[in-house]
């Protein structure tokens, strides 16, 4: 509440002097028929607790004066005397008494003088907003305070001890003092039991409160409870590593941290079982589930139908449907037969149990892997079993140092959970994803080391930390460009199309705006790079294109790369319609070699598709890369130097959309 300086009645002033304070009409009759007003004892307690300040002071962004009364920063330019502060305090307590009495009358709650005093002290500190039965202490009053233990009441007071969401120990001590006034009529004479507290670090869990109070010298009895999804509370640990026991005596205030133990989803899956993590992780992902009775039945066998769906989906294959009237898993069996994963002559009963040999065969074929190694198993040299062992997917069992595969035995629900999760780990380690397709990682080819969290978009432009540069690429499609405006709009470099080869005719042409663009960009102080739109069908044609580029850029200052830009054209008349990745790589290598020989920095421009499925990137490691991927965050796996992230950018000085790239190198 905001208390402004004003005069109070002579009666109130005299009342304070004589030690007799009446809330007058403010202290309405409670259900017991008594009239209450704050006692002299609580007035003195509040004075001592608040302390006196003659000058206004700021705390937590608000201003206070006197005995902790709210004010504006300039209300008291000459300060305040203790008598004036007492007047303000009397007015504030009158308002507190009105609020507390109104609450007690509304709920027919009976209290004694010290209880009323404690409630007024709380209201003096927080205003009347706390008197809401959504809060613990008011709800206790409404239900009958005699129904609650001393601990519950102290905890209800102690809950109001936070500043900016953090426990403030001085406030906590004051709340406990108010609780002692409420319970014992102890205004500070030490006649009542003392109380200490546990300040709780919930460690990701939730509780009614983060503070719990205990009578000093008594055992804790019931320690605080807390909940955390997927975990059970094991106890509360002190700073020195000790875990509290309910039988321990409460002797001092402590900060304690919740100790959590992972809780199993299933009644028959212990958290220390070898298969626990596999089942838990797959369950969390919605891949496997238990039964209605809360069990998982880890030792139960797995049917052919279940195995087909689990293995095929885990290996990156799409969901399959069955025709009407067929078993739900028939679609997966039909797909496996068509794909050659299951022998077409085999008679498969989809409801029958599948063996470990059969799982090994299905998994190796679905993943299309065959690894050569000596068999680690004493009971088999089966190629698929050996392959899956080498891939880390199926381990068999080991007894006294002898490893066996036990291929004729049925695989259990626990074992297939391990297989499915290991398939995912194998794919993550050995493949990259392109939409829903898994592409095998190229051995020896470096992955990009960029931290995706450092990419950010500011003003429609992509940046990488503070070390990236913003560039555009243009061709005659952009029309007339005001290069000074481009330079003034935060563009660091520009890539110019100098020419192209026709996808149908195969003829080479200069971009009609190239001469104008390069003169304008350089005049505006913009660093320039070059790209040529290629449709080469042989290394010889690529060299021809490189020679054409060199003839156009001779005499100009080119600081950014000269780029080979080959893109597939899906037209019936396209001369590159039926190209091969090997030929494409030959062309890129020939172009870059010629550009490098002329003293420029060569680079290759490509999309994710061309990089993953067409180019042999191992032959292009000597040259820089320009990636085209129109997304907010690229998941492209390999190294790149520039990333063209949009074709719909906007730049001053250019009408319409323009391609924008973020560059990780400064070529100047």
C-alpha positions in Angstrom: 0.0 0.0 0.0 1.2 3.6 -0.6 1.2 5.6 2.6 1.5 9.4 2.0 2.4 12.0 4.7 -0.7 13.4 6.3 -2.1 14.4 9.7 -3.9 11.9 11.9 -6.3 12.6 14.7 -5.1 13.7 18.0 -6.8 10.7 19.5 -4.7 8.3 17.5 -1.5 10.2 18.4 -2.5 10.1 22.1 -3.4 6.4 21.8 0.1 5.6 20.6 1.7 7.6 23.4 -0.4 5.9 26.1 0.1 2.5 24.7 -3.6 2.1 24.1 -4.5 1.6 20.5 -8.1 0.9 19.3 -8.9 0.0 15.8 -12.3 1.5 16.5 -14.8 0.4 13.8 -11.9 -1.2 12.0 -11.8 -4.1 14.3 -15.2 -5.6 13.6 -16.7 -8.2 15.9 -15.4 -11.7 15.2 -17.5 -14.8 15.4 -16.8 -15.0 19.1 -18.2 -11.5 19.7 -14.9 -10.0 20.7 -13.3 -6.8 19.4 -9.7 -7.0 18.3 -7.1 -4.4 17.6 -3.3 -4.7 17.3 -1.7 -4.8 20.8 1.1 -2.7 22.1 3.3 -5.8 22.0 2.9 -6.2 18.2 3.5 -2.5 17.6 6.8 -2.8 19.4 7.6 -6.0 17.6 7.0 -4.5 14.2 9.1 -1.4 15.1 12.0 -3.7 16.1 11.6 -5.9 13.1 11.4 -3.1 10.5 13.8 -0.7 12.1 13.5 3.1 11.8 14.8 5.1 8.8 14.5 8.9 8.9 15.3 9.0 5.1 13.5 7.3 2.3 15.4 4.3 0.9 15.0 2.1 -2.1 14.6 -1.7 -1.8 13.7 -4.1 -4.6 12.7 -1.1 -6.8 10.3 0.4 -4.3 10.8 3.2 -1.8 10.2 3.1 2.0 10.6 5.3 5.0 10.1 5.2 8.8 9.1 1.8 9.9 9.1 0.1 6.5 6.2 2.1 5.1 5.9 2.5 1.3 6.3 6.0 -0.2 7.5 7.8 -3.3 11.1 8.8 -3.7 10.3 12.5 -3.4 7.6 12.4 -0.7 9.9 13.3 2.2 12.6 15.6 1.0 13.5 16.6 4.6 13.1 13.1 6.0 10.8 12.0 8.8 10.8 12.0 12.6 10.1 8.9 14.7 6.8 10.5 15.9 5.7 11.0 12.3 6.8 7.5 11.4 4.7 6.2 14.3 1.7 8.1 13.0 2.1 6.4 9.6 2.5 3.1 11.2 -0.7 3.6 13.2 -2.6 4.3 10.0 -1.1 1.2 8.3 -2.0 -1.0 11.2 -5.5 0.4 11.2 -5.9 -0.8 7.6 -4.3 -4.1 8.5 -6.8 -4.6 11.3 -9.7 -3.9 9.0 -8.5 -6.4 6.5 -7.8 -9.2 9.0 -11.1 -8.6 10.9 -13.1 -8.7 7.6 -11.5 -12.0 6.6 -12.1 -13.6 10.1 -15.7 -12.5 10.1 -16.3 -13.8 6.5 -15.2 -17.3 7.6 -16.4 -17.2 11.2 -12.8 -17.8 12.3 -12.0 -17.3 16.0 -8.6 -16.2 17.1 -7.0 -14.9 20.3 -5.1 -11.6 20.7 -1.6 -13.0 19.8 -3.0 -14.8 16.8 -4.7 -11.6 15.6 -1.4 -9.7 16.2 0.6 -12.2 14.1 -1.9 -11.9 11.2 -1.7 -8.1 11.4 2.1 -8.3 11.2 1.9 -10.5 8.1 -0.6 -8.0 6.5 1.6 -5.1 7.4 4.4 -6.8 5.4 2.4 -8.0 2.4 -0.8 -6.0 2.3 -4.2 -7.8 2.4 -3.7 -9.7 -0.8 -2.3 -12.7 1.0 -5.6 -13.2 2.9 -6.9 -15.6 0.3 -8.0 -19.2 1.0 -5.9 -20.2 -2.0 -3.0 -19.7 0.4 -2.2 -22.2 3.2 -2.5 -20.1 6.3 -5.8 -18.4 5.4 -7.2 -21.8 4.3 -6.3 -23.1 7.8 -8.0 -20.2 9.5 -11.1 -20.8 7.4 -11.2 -24.5 8.1 -10.4 -24.1 11.8 -6.9 -23.5 13.0 -7.3 -26.1 15.7 -7.2 -28.8 13.0 -3.6 -28.2 12.2 -0.3 -29.0 13.9 2.3 -26.4 15.0 4.6 -27.6 12.2 1.9 -27.0 9.6 1.2 -23.5 10.9 4.9 -22.6 11.1 5.4 -23.9 7.5 2.4 -21.8 6.4 4.0 -18.7 7.8 7.5 -19.6 6.5 6.2 -20.0 2.9 6.2 -16.1 2.7 10.0 -15.7 2.8 11.0 -15.1 -0.8 12.6 -12.2 -2.7 12.5 -12.6 -6.5 11.7 -16.3 -6.1 14.6 -17.0 -3.8 14.5 -17.8 -0.1 15.6 -14.8 2.0 16.8 -16.1 5.4 16.1 -12.8 7.2 12.5 -12.9 6.0 12.3 -16.5 6.9 13.5 -15.8 10.4 10.8 -13.1 10.7 8.1 -15.4 9.5 9.0 -18.0 12.1 8.9 -15.2 14.8 5.4 -14.3 13.7 4.4 -18.0 13.8 5.7 -18.1 17.4 3.6 -15.1 18.2 0.6 -16.8 16.7 1.2 -20.2 18.4 2.7 -19.3 21.8 2.2 -15.5 22.3 6.0 -15.2 22.2 6.8 -11.7 21.1 10.5 -12.2 21.4 11.0 -13.2 25.0 12.3 -16.6 24.2 9.6 -18.4 26.1 8.6 -20.7 23.3 10.4 -23.5 21.4 12.8 -22.4 18.7 12.4 -23.5 15.1 15.0 -24.1 12.3 14.4 -24.9 8.7 15.4 -26.9 5.7 15.8 -24.9 2.5 15.1 -27.3 -0.3 16.9 -27.5 -3.7 14.3 -29.6 -5.6 16.7 -30.6 -8.4 14.0 -30.4 -11.1 11.2 -31.7 -8.9 8.1 -30.0 -7.5 6.9 -29.5 -4.0 4.3 -27.6 -2.0 7.1 -25.3 -0.8 10.8 -25.1 -1.0 11.1 -24.5 2.8 10.2 -26.8 5.7 10.4 -25.9 9.4 11.2 -28.1 12.4 11.2 -27.6 16.2 14.8 -27.5 17.4 15.8 -30.5 19.4 13.1 -32.7 18.1 13.5 -35.4 15.4 12.5 -34.5 11.9 9.9 -37.1 11.8 8.3 -36.7 8.4 10.8 -35.2 5.9 9.6 -33.1 3.0 8.0 -34.8 0.0 8.5 -33.8 -3.6 7.7 -35.2 -7.1 9.5 -35.5 -10.3 8.2 -37.2 -13.5 10.0 -40.5 -14.0 11.8 -40.4 -10.7 11.3 -41.3 -7.0 12.6 -39.2 -4.1 15.5 -41.1 -2.4 16.1 -38.5 0.3 17.6 -35.1 1.1 21.4 -34.6 1.0 23.2 -31.9 3.0 26.2 -29.9 1.7 28.6 -32.3 3.3 27.1 -35.3 1.5 25.0 -36.7 4.4 21.5 -37.9 3.7 19.0 -36.9 6.4 17.0 -39.5 8.3 13.6 -39.0 9.8 15.1 -40.0 13.2 17.8 -37.2 13.0 17.3 -34.4 15.5 16.8 -30.9 14.0 19.5 -28.8 15.4 20.2 -26.1 12.9 19.0 -24.6 9.6 20.3 -26.4 6.6 20.3 -26.2 2.8 19.5 -29.7 1.3 19.3 -31.1 -2.2 16.8 -33.7 -3.4 18.3 -37.1 -4.3 16.3 -38.6 -7.2 16.3 -42.2 -8.3 15.0 -43.1 -11.8 11.7 -44.8 -11.6 10.8 -47.7 -13.9 7.6 -47.4 -16.0 6.9 -51.1 -15.5 6.4 -53.2 -12.4 8.6 -56.0 -13.7 11.5 -54.0 -15.1 14.0 -53.2 -12.3 16.1 -50.1 -12.8 19.3 -52.1 -12.4 18.4 -54.7 -15.0 20.7 -54.8 -18.0 17.8 -54.0 -20.4 16.3 -51.2 -18.3 17.8 -48.3 -20.3 16.8 -49.9 -23.6 13.2 -50.4 -22.6 13.0 -47.0 -20.8 14.3 -45.1 -23.8 12.1 -46.9 -26.3 9.1 -46.5 -24.2 9.7 -42.7 -23.8 9.9 -42.5 -27.6 6.7 -44.4 -28.0 8.3 -47.2 -29.9 7.5 -50.0 -27.4 4.9 -50.2 -24.7 3.8 -52.5 -21.9 0.6 -54.3 -21.0 -2.6 -53.0 -19.3 -1.5 -54.6 -16.0 1.6 -52.3 -15.8 4.1 -55.0 -16.8 6.4 -55.2 -19.8 7.1 -58.9 -19.7 10.8 -58.6 -20.7 11.3 -62.4 -21.0 8.3 -63.0 -23.2 9.0 -63.9 -26.9 8.5 -61.6 -29.9 6.3 -62.5 -32.8 7.3 -62.3 -36.5 4.8 -59.5 -37.0 6.1 -57.4 -34.1 9.7 -58.0 -35.2 9.1 -57.0 -38.8 7.6 -53.7 -37.9 10.2 -52.8 -35.2 13.2 -53.7 -37.3 12.0 -52.2 -40.5 11.0 -48.9 -39.0 14.1 -48.7 -36.9 16.2 -49.3 -40.0 14.7 -46.3 -41.8 12.0 -48.0 -43.8 8.5 -46.5 -44.1 5.3 -47.7 -42.4 3.4 -50.4 -44.3 -0.3 -51.1 -44.3 -2.1 -54.4 -44.9 -5.1 -55.0 -47.2 -8.5 -55.2 -45.6 -9.0 -58.5 -43.9 -5.3 -59.3 -43.5 -3.3 -59.4 -40.3 -2.0 -55.9 -39.3 1.6 -56.9 -39.9 1.0 -58.5 -43.4 2.1 -55.2 -45.1 5.5 -55.4 -43.4 6.0 -59.0 -44.4 5.0 -58.2 -48.0 7.4 -55.3 -48.1 10.2 -57.4 -46.6 9.7 -60.1 -49.2 9.6 -57.6 -52.1 12.8 -56.0 -50.8 14.6 -59.3 -50.5 14.9 -59.2 -46.7 12.8 -62.3 -46.3 12.9 -65.4 -48.5 9.8 -65.4 -50.8 9.6 -69.2 -50.4 9.5 -69.1 -46.6 6.3 -69.9 -44.9 6.0 -67.2 -42.2 3.4 -67.4 -39.4 3.2 -63.7 -38.3 2.0 -64.7 -34.9 4.8 -67.2 -34.2 7.9 -66.4 -32.2 11.0 -65.2 -34.2 14.4 -66.6 -33.4 17.7 -64.8 -32.9 19.0 -66.2 -36.2 16.0 -64.8 -38.0 16.3 -61.4 -36.4 20.0 -61.3 -37.4 19.2 -62.1 -41.0 16.3 -59.6 -41.2 18.3 -56.8 -39.5 21.5 -57.2 -41.6 19.5 -57.1 -44.8 17.2 -54.2 -43.8 20.4 -52.2 -42.9 22.2 -53.5 -46.0 25.4 -54.2 -44.1 27.8 -57.1 -44.3 30.9 -56.9 -42.2 33.7 -59.4 -42.4 35.3 -60.5 -39.1 36.2 -63.6 -37.2 33.2 -65.0 -35.3 33.3 -64.2 -31.6 30.7 -66.9 -30.9 31.6 -70.4 -29.9 28.4 -71.9 -31.3 28.1 -70.2 -34.8 29.9 -68.6 -37.7 26.7 -67.3 -39.2 27.6 -64.3 -41.4 24.6 -62.2 -40.3 25.3 -62.8 -36.6 28.9 -61.9 -37.0 28.0 -58.8 -39.0 25.6 -57.6 -36.3 28.2 -58.3 -33.6 30.8 -56.2 -35.5 28.2 -53.4 -35.9 27.5 -53.5 -32.1 23.9 -54.5 -32.6 23.7 -58.1 -31.3 26.2 -59.3 -28.6 25.0 -62.7 -27.7 25.7 -63.9 -24.2 28.9 -64.6 -22.3 29.4 -67.3 -19.6 32.8 -67.9 -18.1 34.5 -66.1 -21.0 32.7 -68.1 -23.6 30.4 -66.1 -25.9 27.5 -67.8 -27.6 24.8 -66.6 -30.0 22.1 -69.1 -29.2 20.6 -68.5 -32.6 17.8 -71.1 -32.4 16.3 -69.6 -29.3 13.4 -67.1 -29.5 14.4 -63.5 -29.0 12.8 -61.9 -26.0 11.1 -58.5 -25.6 14.1 -57.2 -23.6 16.6 -58.4 -26.2 14.8 -56.9 -29.2 14.5 -53.6 -27.3 18.3 -53.6 -27.1 18.5 -54.5 -30.8 16.2 -51.7 -31.8 18.0 -49.0 -29.8 21.4 -50.2 -31.1 20.1 -50.0 -34.6 19.3 -46.3 -34.0 22.8 -45.8 -32.5 24.4 -47.5 -35.4 22.5 -45.4 -37.9 23.3 -42.2 -36.0 27.0 -43.1 -36.0 27.3 -44.2 -39.6 24.6 -42.4 -41.5 23.3 -38.9 -42.1 19.6 -38.3 -42.8 18.3 -36.6 -45.9 14.6 -36.2 -45.3 13.5 -39.8 -44.6 16.5 -41.4 -46.3 19.7 -42.6 -44.5 22.9 -41.8 -46.4 26.1 -43.6 -45.3 28.7 -41.2 -44.0 31.8 -41.0 -46.2 34.8 -42.3 -44.3 37.6 -39.8 -43.9 35.4 -36.8 -44.9 35.4 -34.1 -42.3 32.1 -33.1 -40.7 31.4 -29.4 -40.3 32.3 -28.1 -36.9 29.7 -25.3 -36.7 27.7 -24.9 -33.5 24.1 -24.5 -34.8 23.2 -22.5 -31.6 25.5 -19.7 -32.8 23.4 -19.1 -35.9 20.9 -16.3 -35.4 18.7 -14.1 -37.6 18.8 -10.3 -37.0 16.8 -8.0 -39.2 16.1 -10.8 -41.6 19.8 -11.7 -42.1 21.6 -14.8 -40.9 24.7 -14.5 -38.8 27.1 -17.0 -37.2 28.3 -15.5 -33.9 30.3 -12.4 -34.6 32.6 -13.8 -37.2 30.5 -14.3 -40.3 29.9 -12.2 -43.3 26.7 -11.5 -45.2 26.7 -11.9 -49.0 24.3 -11.9 -52.0 24.5 -13.5 -55.4 22.9 -12.0 -58.5 22.4 -12.5 -62.2 20.6 -10.6 -64.9 17.3 -11.5 -63.2 17.8 -8.8 -60.6 17.8 -6.1 -63.3 19.3 -2.7 -62.5 21.0 -2.5 -59.1 22.0 0.5 -57.0 25.3 -0.8 -55.7 25.9 2.1 -53.2 22.6 1.2 -51.5 23.5 -2.4 -51.4 26.9 -1.6 -49.8 25.1 0.7 -47.3 22.7 -2.1 -46.3 25.2 -4.3 -44.5 26.2 -6.5 -47.4 29.8 -7.6 -47.0 30.4 -9.2 -50.4 28.7 -10.2 -53.7 28.8 -13.2 -55.9 28.2 -12.4 -59.6 27.1 -14.7 -62.3 29.4 -14.1 -65.2 27.9 -16.6 -67.6 26.2 -19.9 -68.2 26.0 -22.8 -70.6 22.6 -23.5 -72.2 21.0 -26.7 -70.8 19.6 -27.6 -74.3 22.0 -26.1 -76.8 25.2 -26.4 -74.8 26.4 -23.0 -76.0 28.2 -20.7 -73.6 26.9 -17.2 -72.9 28.0 -14.2 -70.9 25.4 -12.9 -68.4 24.0 -9.7 -70.0 24.4 -7.7 -66.7 27.8 -9.0 -65.7 29.9 -6.1 -67.0 27.7 -3.5 -65.4 27.4 -5.4 -62.1 31.1 -6.0 -61.6 32.0 -2.4 -62.4 29.2 -1.1 -60.0 30.0 -3.5 -57.2 33.7 -2.8 -57.2 33.1 0.9 -57.4 30.9 0.7 -54.3 33.7 -1.0 -52.5 32.1 -4.4 -52.4 34.4 -7.5 -52.6 33.4 -9.7 -55.5 33.3 -13.4 -56.2 32.2 -15.1 -59.4 30.0 -18.1 -60.3 29.4 -19.8 -63.6 26.2 -21.8 -64.2 27.5 -25.0 -65.8 25.8 -27.7 -67.8 29.0 -29.5 -68.7 28.8 -33.1 -69.7 32.5 -33.8 -69.6 35.7 -32.6 -68.0 36.7 -31.0 -71.3 33.6 -28.9 -71.3 34.2 -27.9 -67.7 37.7 -26.7 -68.7 36.1 -24.8 -71.6 33.8 -23.1 -69.1 36.7 -22.2 -66.8 38.6 -20.6 -69.7 35.5 -18.6 -70.6 35.3 -17.4 -67.0 38.9 -16.4 -66.8 38.6 -14.4 -70.0 35.7 -12.4 -68.5 37.3 -11.6 -65.1 40.7 -10.8 -66.3 41.7 -7.3 -65.1 39.2 -7.2 -62.3 39.9 -7.6 -58.6 38.3 -10.9 -57.5 38.7 -11.7 -53.8 35.9 -14.2 -53.2 35.9 -17.6 -54.8 35.3 -18.5 -58.5 32.5 -21.1 -58.3 31.5 -24.1 -60.3 27.6 -24.1 -60.2 26.1 -27.2 -61.8 22.4 -27.8 -61.2 20.3 -30.6 -62.7 17.6 -29.5 -65.3 14.6 -31.8 -65.4 13.6 -30.9 -69.0 13.1 -33.4 -71.8 15.5 -31.3 -73.9 18.2 -31.1 -71.2 21.5 -32.4 -72.4 22.4 -33.2 -68.8 19.2 -35.1 -68.1 21.0 -38.5 -67.7 24.1 -37.6 -65.9 26.3 -39.6 -63.5 27.8 -38.6 -60.2 31.2 -39.7 -61.5 31.0 -37.4 -64.6 29.7 -34.5 -62.5 32.6 -34.9 -60.1 35.0 -35.0 -63.1 33.6 -31.7 -64.3 33.8 -29.9 -60.9 37.4 -31.1 -60.4 38.5 -30.0 -63.9 36.9 -26.6 -63.5 38.4 -26.0 -60.1 41.9 -27.2 -61.1 41.9 -24.7 -64.0 40.7 -21.8 -61.8 43.3 -22.6 -59.1 46.1 -22.7 -61.7 45.1 -19.2 -62.7 45.6 -18.0 -59.2 42.0 -17.7 -58.0 40.2 -19.5 -55.2 38.0 -22.1 -56.7 34.8 -23.5 -55.0 31.9 -25.8 -55.8 28.3 -24.9 -55.3 25.8 -27.7 -54.5 22.6 -28.6 -52.7 22.3 -31.3 -50.0 21.0 -33.7 -52.7 24.0 -33.3 -55.0 26.4 -33.6 -52.1 24.9 -36.7 -50.6 23.9 -38.6 -53.8 25.9 -37.4 -56.7 29.3 -35.7 -56.0 32.2 -37.8 -54.8 33.2 -35.3 -52.1 36.4 -37.2 -51.4 37.7 -35.8 -54.7 36.7 -32.2 -54.0 38.4 -31.7 -50.5 41.0 -29.3 -52.0 38.4 -26.7 -52.8 35.9 -24.6 -50.9 32.2 -25.4 -50.7 29.1 -23.2 -51.1 26.0 -25.0 -49.8 22.5 -24.2 -50.9 19.9 -25.2 -48.3 16.9 -23.0 -47.7 16.1 -23.6 -44.0 16.5 -21.7 -40.7 19.0 -24.3 -39.4 20.9 -26.5 -41.8 21.5 -30.1 -40.8 24.0 -30.6 -43.6 26.7 -32.9 -42.2 29.9 -32.1 -44.1 32.2 -29.0 -44.2 31.1 -25.9 -46.1 32.4 -22.3 -46.3 29.3 -20.4 -47.4 25.7 -21.2 -46.8 23.0 -19.8 -49.1 20.1 -20.0 -46.7 17.4 -18.2 -48.7 16.3 -17.2 -52.1 13.7 -14.7 -50.9 16.0 -12.1 -49.2 15.5 -8.4 -49.4 18.3 -5.9 -49.9 18.2 -2.1 -50.4 19.0 -1.2 -54.0 17.6 -4.4 -55.5 14.0 -4.9 -56.6 12.5 -8.2 -55.7 13.9 -11.3 -54.0 17.6 -12.0 -53.8 19.7 -15.0 -52.6 21.5 -14.3 -49.3 24.4 -16.4 -47.9 26.3 -16.4 -44.6 30.1 -16.8 -45.1 32.4 -18.4 -42.6 35.6 -17.1 -44.3 36.9 -13.7 -44.9 38.6 -13.9 -48.3 39.8 -10.3 -48.4 
